[in-house]
Amino acid sequence: MATSALPAAPAAASSAAVSALASETPASPSASSSGAAGGDAEVRTVLHDAQNFNVKHPLYNTWTLWFDNPSAKGTSAAKGGKDSWGEEMNKVVSFDSVEEFWGLYNNIIPPSELPQKANYYLFKEGIQPAWEDAANTNGGKWSIQLPREKSRADIDRLWLNTMLSAIGETLESPYDSSSPAASNTAEAITGIIMSARPNLYRIAIWTRTADESASGELDPALLNIGKHFKVGILGYQLNQQVGGGGMQSDVEFQSHKDSERKGKGRKFVV
């Protein structure tokens, strides 16, 4: 992605997000980028000049955005074809810097404007957004579903915060003193999903494992992610009950294998 063509990040969000995601010591600009800026060796980040910066802030991982809209006219799913999931999935772009993320974010429609049944999938490079991928087979997901009309005003902010937390790797940092050290939870998350449905929105965080202890409790590293999701992203209190029936669910974790059991699998609520 050519950085010279990237639009400016939203003013209210860019400073906080770039500061949170950027490395402590930005890399020195290359000779070619300095030359493109008129031979000036001055280091300019996106915070100094949103259009003519010459230093990018790298992310820890490269991420890929995927999109599908099974309800679109002419697709296999819209025609009622069997086993059509994933056939219409499109790889949009991969990015590995803060600046490229904002360039992408400013050029796609927000979740509140997605058509019914459309999905955004943001996964680490090399991981397909499917249960069958080796990185996801033994994993699970934290998820919440929210009533569409009641949540329309908030869903864009919630999805943005989920993306920033994922690519900034903050979901795997210790939530409190009882949480496992970050080194023990590294690479636990494989991707995140935003789904628009006729009556609801669903946000999910996919994990590489779905481990339980011998006593049947959820692995502390996975519980740690759920706490960050519920409190830091969604804005609920840790012990607050949010599932009220209907389209509103609790913040819950379920393994992919249990999800296939059509309501009979185990769920963990944070």
Buried (B, 14 or more C-beta within 10 A) or exposed (E): BEBEEBEEBEEEBBEEBBEEBBEEEEEEBEEEBBEBBEEEEEBBBBBEEBEBBBBBBBBBBBBBBBBBBBBEEEBBBBEEEEEBEBEBBEEBBBBBBBBBBBBBBEEBEBBBEBEEBBBBBBBBEEBBBBBEBEBBEBBBBBBBBBBBEEBBEBBBBBBBBBBBBBBBBBBBBBBEEEBBEBEEBEEBBBBBBBBBBEEBBBBBBBBBBBBBEEEEEBBBBBBBBBBBBBBBBBEBEEEEEBEEEEBBBBBBBBBBBBBEEEEEBBBBBB
